[in-house]
Amino acid sequence: MSPLLVLIGAVLATTYAGPIVRFAAAPALAIAFWRLTLVLPVTGLLAWGEGRGEKFALANREPTQRRIEPLPSHLSLFLMALAGFLLACHFWSWIASLRFTTVASSVVLVSLKPVFAWAIAAVWLREHPTRIEAWGILLAVLGASLIGLGDARLSLGALGGDALAVLGALTGAGYYVIGRRVRQTVGIWRYATSVYAVAAAALMLLALVRSTPLVGFAGRDWVVFGGLAAGPMLIGHTGMNYALRHFRATTVNVAALGEPVGASLIAWLVPAIHEVPAPVTVIGAVVVLLGISLSLGAGSRERYAPMQREEPLPAPRSWEEDEGGGRRAR
């Protein structure tokens, strides 16, 4: 399947996450925990099938055929655990921010992830967006800022929610940049299952420390949990993690800026929320979509350009025995 289509579908699946959280009375920790936990049986089963498929391919490969997806190294396992921890912080801070500020402000501030991802990827992975992609990122962030200005609320409560949303942006950026590195050598379902499991465990531990209940909620809360797991989690986050093998973290993150546009539209149309966007918000949404189009267009052309390597990041070395019984890198 086309990575670009997967990425677009993933972004669309995340758009209702912000509005639907408004219908839950459960604590932020519980919401974040269950959206991760409910998806684990599905990803775990698919990860098991993925592992069996890799073992079969390895057993039947030609002696000269190179192994495409080696089993996770110790470094990969550490990075997946770190990604899970950052994902837990991202979910908790974002959902908690919705208690103090509006859907549009929270989602927009969290969507500053491309800026942080740009910096982290440049320092760690030595990855830089092309000039056109960079203009697309700047336009999208500018549009997101306009949406935030149209939704501005000057109060201590709103500022606290905004701070939590910025924390969500920083931790989310780290999560995606790690995924960009690890996904070069680890299959999507094994990666998703490992990261989601670590994130769920971290949230459970935090809930125990803070004496936050994880059960005993009303039926409407469980509907919200299931909705978040099925769409924004299974399709949304997993689809973006799939795309990270083919696109830079900045490209995936700028595509995710389509989420506040869709979330603001849903929050306006749903009568129970009915947050009417200001004119500047509408202008910002148009600018966001223009920036996304520029960035994705440039990233897609580069991704499918002739003679370009599909996986630009170096994979860990694997070893094979030579004729003398020694080991050499291949």
C-alpha positions, 0 to 999 in steps of 0.5 A: 500500500502507498505510504502516502495514502496510509499517512493521509488515512492516519491523519484523518483517523486522528481528527476526532480524538480531541472532540471525543475526549470532551465526552469522557468524565474519566481522569486523563490518565485513565483515558490515555491508559485505556486507549493504549491497552485496548489496542494491544490485543490487535497489535500483539496478534499481528506482531506475532504473525509478523514475527512468524513471517520473518522467521519463515523468510529467514529460514528459506532465504538464499545464502547470499540474500541479505536479511531485510528486517533483523530482530531488534538489537539491544539499542532498538529495545532501549529506544522502543522503551524510551519511545513508549515512555515519551508516548505516555507523557504525550498522551497524559499531558495532551488529554490533561490540557483539554481540561483547561483549554479548548479543543483547538488550542490544545490540539494546535499547541500539541501540533507544534511537534514538527518544530521540535521534531525538526530540531531533534532529527537535525541533531540526532539523525542529521536529517534536514527537510528540503527547502520546499518542505521547510516552507511547507512546515513554516506555513503549516505552523503559521496556520496553526498559530492563527488557529490558536490566536482565533481561540485565545483565552487569557486566563490562568487555567487556559495558560496551564492547559497550554503549557501541558499541550506544549509538553505534549508537543515536545514528548510527541516529537521525541517519540516520532523521531525515535520511531523514524530511527527504529522503524528502519529495522523493526517491523511495524506491528512489533514496534507498535506493540512494544511501544504501546505496551511500555506506554500503557505500563508507564501510565498504569504506574503513574496512576497507582502512584497518584491513586487515580482509578482505572476502572469503575467508569460509566458506559459513555467513558468506555465508548470513548476509550474504544473510539480512541483505541480503534481510530486515533490509536490503531489507525492513526498512530500506527499508520504514522509509525508505518509512514516513518519508515518511508518519510522523515519525522518532520514530514509525518509531523507536518502531515499531522497538523491536519488534525487541528483542522479536522478537530476544529471542524468536528468541534463546531459541527457537534452540537454538544460541543459547538465551538464556533471557529473565528474568521482567523481560525478559518484562515489559519486552517486554509494556511495549514492545509496549504503548508501540508500540501507543500510539505507532503508534495515535496516529501512524496517526490523525494520518497519516490524519486528514481535511484533514491534509497528507500531507507536513507538511515543506516541499519545496524550491522549484521554478521555472518561466518566466513569460510574460515569460521570467523565473523565478518560484517556484511 
